[in-house]
Amino acid sequence: MPPGHSPDLFEARASSDPAATPLAERMRPTSLDRFFGQRHLLADGRVLRRLIEADRVPSMILWGPPGTGKTTLTRIIATRTGAHFETMSAVSAGVRDIRAVVAAAKQRRNYESRATLLFIDEIHRFNKSQQDALLPHIEAGVCRLIGATTENPSFEVNAALLSRARVFALRELTVADLTAVLQSALTDVAHGLGSMALSAEEGLLPALARAAQGDARRALSMLETIADLVGGHGDVITRALATEALAGTPLRYDKDGEEHYNVVSAFIKSMRASDPDASVYWMTRMIEAGEDPKFVARRLVIFASEDVGNADPTALTVATSAASALALVGLPEAVLALSQATLYLALAPKSNAALASWTAARKDVRRLGTLPVPLVVRNAVTGLMKDMQYGAGYRYPHDEGEGVVPGAQSYLPEALVAMRERGEAQAYPVAGGLGWESAASARLASLRSGEASCDPRKTDPSASDAACDPRDAPKADSHDADDDNKSA
């Protein structure tokens, strides 16, 4: 332990009985090798791990949800650094405390040539004046800052202070990470529950991990509560005992997580089948069983493109808005946005054209390689390129009456067009028969054939308004959509 280490935050409670300390505290890892999760920061070779191992930790903000290892990581840094380690809680510290710490750090630097690392827990609770009091000393190198926060530092930390610190974002622990944490606690005799010789019914630990929603402290607290109820030596922790210990909180699980995947499958297939009742039921089942709501939001976004697509282009906006609402307000209020998106997607017309078209195009790209771009759509930016017929014959669509060049010219690679003519390749399914994309595809085919037009310069003024209602024959806003359809 480095000299000057502050005991009030990091030392274990002075007790001869380890059980007097909560399991989550006893199981805190003391080295990076025993640290679960955050591999994007702490895997071998990652920048934060290299900085810690080299004792060159910069001023930084550790930002992440509760139970993801911010304090634990700080404790590991404290045991490894040669600098004086000072701790402070933003809940109880004031400007006077900051000045006292800074004065001592100056003395230490000037007379001992020793750096000071200042850890501030819950730094988002510091007000502007407190952060301003700290800023010049961080800037001058009097001390280096490690701040921990569950709040977005972009909103909670002064821009000037933030610009002088690196932000490391810690992520919620995965089910696999939390399962490993729980298994370690069950078998660790020195710090965990190993002396009780307990075992868990198959599938229970992953179920507890899912219910903990990425929070290691919560997962270990749940396990400790269950162990206290079981009490006996060598007993098996069953689902019934776990549910009783957790005050009736249901734990949905089955062997290898089958029940989890069954419910997810029912959710997606209910939306695909346009069954709004079942869709919102299965969504609610997932949320109530402790499923990560971000997982639900991601499935909605994927479904909006995979199963609705351009039959209703608004579907993707609704799904991404629900995901944004979840990030903004969190649970429980965000269930309303998730429910709204679920019902919208279930009621929307369905199309898998986006998936089918991309799959077919990828197959052609992979089997045919980098086919040359047709000369007609190459950009002639030099005289030589013009002499080589770059762009020759290209017609500017905006000069046409409806913004579409009549005819069936395709801008696909010439070799692929020839293969289609010989029946060796198929046109991509760019539109289904429902909703917006059906009307847009029909409109495009009509314009290319030179038939009906809704061009106001050509329409008979006496004709019915409905014949040219843009809602009935929507214009394709995306040149990408036109390019795809030109191959049909």
N, C-alpha and C positions, 0 to 999 in steps of 0.2 A: 504494500500500500504506500503510495507516494507521501512524502511529508506534507503536512498541511491539509491532508484530505479531510473534508468536512463530514463528520459522522452522522449528522442529523437526518440526511436523506438516504444514504446508501448503506449504512451499517445495519446488520441484522439486529433484531431485538435481543437485548441481554436477558437470555433465559436459558436455563439448563434443559428445558423441555422444548425440543424442536417443533412439536405439535402446536405450541402456542403461537407459532408464526403461520400465517395462511399458506396453503399449498402453493399458490401462485408466486408468493415471495420466495419460498424455499426452492422452487424449481427455476428461478431465474438463472439463465446460463451465465457463466463467468468468463467465457472465451468465445471468439468468433466461430470456432469449430463446432460449438454446441448450440449456436444460435440458429433457430428455425425461421425459415422464410427470408424475404428480402434478398433473394439471390441476385436480383438486378443491381443491387448495390454492393453485396458482400461476397459474391462468389469469387473464387480465385481469379486474380487479375483485374477485378472491378476497381474503379477508381477509389471509392470510399474505403474499401478494405486495404488498398495499398497505402492510403494516407494514414490510416490508423496504425498499420503495422510499422510504418516508417516514423511514427510519432510526428507527423507533419499535418495535424488536423487544422484546417482553416476555420475562420468564423463561419458558422453554418446554422441553418434552421432545419430541424428534423420535423417534418410535417406528415401526419398520418392519423388514421382513426385510433380510438382507444384500443389498447391491447395488442399493438403491432410491434412493440419493442423499442419505443423511443427512449424510455428511461433505462431499460436494460442495456441498450447500445451505449448510452452515455456512461453507465457504470463500467462497461468494458473499457471504454476510452480512459476512464479515470484510473483504472488499474494498470494501464499500459503506458501512460504519458509520464515524461520526466518533468513536466510543468506542474506548478502548484495548481491544485484543482479546488475551485471554490463553487459552492452551490447556493442558489437563491430561488425562492418561490415567488412568482409574480403576484400571488394571492396576498402575501403578507408583507412584502418588501416595499419600501418607499424610496424617494429620491435620496434621503439621508443615508439609507443602507447602501445605495449604489455608490455614493460618494466615498463612504468608508471603505468599500471593497476596492474601488479604484485607487484610493490613496495608498492602501496596503500593496496593491499591484505595482504602483510606481516605485515604492520603496524596494520591493523585491527585485524589480528590473534593474534599478540603479545600483543597489548594493550587493545583490547576489547574482546578477546577470541571469535571472531565472524568469521564465515566462509564466503567465497566469491564464488558465482556462476557466472561464466563468460560465457555469451552467444555470440557465434560467428556465425553470419549469413553468408551463402555461404562459409563455411569453405574450400570447395574445391578450392577456389580462393587464399588461402594462399600458397605461394611458400615454398620450403623446408627450407630456412633460417628462415622464419617466424614461421613455425611449430616447427623447432628445438629450437627457442628461447622460445617457450611456454612449450616444453616437460619437462624440469627438474622441473618446478614449479607445473605442474600437478602431476608429479611423487612424489614430496615432500609433496603434499597436501596443498600447499599454496592457491590454488583455485581449484574448480571443474569446469570442462568444459561441456558446452552443445553446440554442433555444429550442424548446420542444413545444409543439402546438398541435391541437386537433383542428384548428381553424385555418382557412386558406390565408397564408401569410400575405398574399397580394392585397387583401382587404384589411388585415389586422396588424400588420407591421409597417412602420413608416417606410416610405419608398427609399429615403436616404440610408436608413439602417439596412434595409433589404438589399440594396445595391452593394453593400460591403460584406455580404454573407452569401454563401452558397446554399441553395435550398435542395434538400434531399427528401424526396417524397416516398414515404413508406406505404406499402400496400396492405390491404387486408390479407391475413393469412389464408391460404387455400385450405380446402377440406383435408387434403393429403398432409399438409404441414401440421394442422391442428390434431389430426389423428395421430401423427407421430409424437406430438407433444403429450397427448393423453396416454399413449402407450408407454412413453418414457416415465411419466409420473406413476403409472401402475407398477412398474418394475424397479424403479430406483429406490433402493433400500435406505441409502444415506439421506436423501432429501425428499423423497416422494412417499408413496404408499406401499412400497415393496415389502415392508415388514408385515403387512396385513395379508399378503399372498392372495390378493383378490384377482379374479379374472372377469372379463366382460363377455357377455353373450355375443355371438358373431353378428357383426353389423352395428353393434351399439355405439362403438367409439366414433365411426364415421357419422352416425346420426347425431351424436352430441356435438361433433365438429361443425356440422351444418347448422345446428341450432345456435351455436356460438357466433355465427355470422362474422367470421374473420378475427374474433377477439380472443387471444390466448388466455388473458386473465379470466374472462368469462367462462371459457371452456374448462379451465382448471378449477374454478370455483364451483361449477356444476358437478364436476367429478368428485370434489371434496365433500359436497353436500350429500351426494349419493353414497359415498363410502361411509360417512358418519351414520347414515340410516342402516346400511348393511351391517356394519360393526363386526360381524363374525370373521374368524380367521379362515381363509381358504374358500370363502363363499364366491358364488358366481353372481355378477351384477346382471339382472335381467331387465327387459324393457319395462315390465310391470313395476319393479322396484325403482327404476329410474324415473318413470312417470309419477309415482307417488312422491319421491323425494323432491321433484321439481314442481310440486303443487299442481299436478295435473297437466303440465305442459306436454302436448302430444309429440311423440318422436316418430316420424314416418320414416321407415327404413325397411329394407329387406336384404337378403343375401346379395353381396356385391352391388348394393345400391339399386337393385332392380325396381323397387317401388318408386324411387326418384325418377328413373327414366320412363317408367310407365305413365306417371302423372304428366311429365313433360310431353310425352307422345300424345296423350289424350288431349292436352291443351292445344297443341298445334293442329291435330287432325280435326278437332271440333271447329276451330276457326276456318280451316280449309273447307269443311263441309257446310259452312255458313250456318252454324248452330250457335247463336249468341248465348243461349241459356247455358249450355254445357261449357262454352268457352270461358265465361266469367266464373263459373263454378270451379273449373280446374285451376284457373289463375288464382282464385281465392285459396284453394287447397294448398297451393305451393307457398303462398305468402304466410298462411297460418302455420304451416309446418316448419317455418324458419328458413325457407329458401331465400337466397340473396336476391333482393328485388332488382338489382342491376342485371342479374341473369334473366329475369322475366322481361325487363326492358330490352335487352339485347335480342331476345327471341322475337319480340314484337317488331323490331326494326328489320330483322332478317326476313320475317314473314311478309312484311309490307312490300318488299321487292320480289321475293321468291314466289309468293302465291297470289298477290294482288297486282303488283307491277303497274303498268300503264293502263290497265282496265280502269283504275282510279288513281291517277298520279298523286292525289292529295294524301293517300294512305301513308306514304313514306314521311310526309310532313307531320301527320298526326302521331306516328310512332316515335319519330325523333323528338317531337315536342314533349311527349310523355317521358322519354328518357331524360330530357333537360329538366322537366318539372321534378322528377325524382331527385336529381342532383341538387336542385335549388331548395326544395322544401323538405325532402326526406320523408320517412315514414313517421306517423301513420297517414298523414294527409295525402301523400303521393299515390296511395292506393286508388284515389279517385281518378287521377290522370291515367293510371295503368288500366283501370276498369273502362274508362272512356275509350282508350285506344283499342282495347280488346274487343269491345262491342262494335266499334267502327270497322275493324278489320274483318270481323265475322260477318257483318252486314254488307260489306263492299263486294262488287263484282270481282270475280277471280280470273287470274291469268298467270301462267307460268312461262310466258314468252321470254321474259328477261333471262331466266335460268336456261331455258332451252336454246335461245339464240347464242348466249355466251358459251354454253357447252359445245355447241356445233362449231362456233368460230374458233374456239381454243383447239378443238380437234384438228381443224384445217391448218391453223398456225403451226401446230406441233408436227404434223405429218408433212407439210409442204415447205416449211422453213421460211426464209425471208424473201418472199417473192417481190420483184421490182414494182415500184409505184408506177402506174400508167403515166405516160407523158402528158396527157391532157390535164392532169391535176398537179403536175409539178410546177413549182414557182420559178419563173424565168427572171432571175435577178441580174443576169449579165447578158451581153450581146451573144456570147458563145452559146449560152443556154437557149436563147431564142433561135439561133441558127440550128440547134439540135432538136427543135420542135417542142421544147418545154412549154407547156400550157397551150399548145396549138389546138384550136377547136373548142376551147372551153367557153361555155356560155354562162354569163353571170345571172344566177337565178333571180336576183332582185330586179332585173330588167324585164322579167316576164310578168304577165298580168297577175298571176296568183303566187309569184315567187317560186314556181316550180317549172323546170324545163320540160316541155312535152317530149314524149318518147320514152324508150326503155334503156337509155344508155346507163351503163353501170361503171362506177369508179373502182370496182374491185380489181385486183391484179388480173391481167389479161389471161394468165395461165389458169386461174381459178374459174373465170368466166367460161373458158373453153372446156374445162372439165365438166362444168354444169351442163353445157350444151350437149356433151357426149354422154351425160347421165352418170358421170363418175363422181359427182359431188352434188349435194343438195342445197337448195336455198334455205336460208335461216328462217326459223319461225319467229318473225319479228312482231307479230300481233295475233291476238286471239279474237274470238268472235263477240266479246262483250265490252261494254263501256266505252271510255274515251278512245282507246287504241283501235277499237273496231271502226268507229266513225272516222278517225284520222286516217287509218289505212284505206278505207273506202274512198275518202276524199282524194287522197294522193293518187290512187289508181285511176280515178275519174279524170283528174287533171292531166296525168301523163298520157291518157288515151285521147285527150283533146275533146272530151265530151262536156258534160254540164259544168258550168262555172258560176261562181258567186262573185266574180269581179264586178264591183259597182259600176265600172266604166262600160260593162257589156250587158248588164242586167236590164231587162225591160222594166221601166218604172212602174208599169201597171201590174207587174207580177206580185204574187203574195210575199209579204215580208218573211214568212216562215221558210220560203224556198231558199233564202240566203241567210237564215238565222245562224250566226257564228257559233251558237251553242249547239246547234244540230250538226254543223260541219266545221268543227274546230280547226283552226290553222295550226300546223305543226311548228312550234316555236324553236325546236332544236334542230340544227343542221345535222347533228349526228343521227337523229331519227330518220331524216330524209336520206342520208347516205346509206343507212341500213336498208331502207325500203327500195332504193334504186337497184339493189341486187335481185329483187324478187321478180 
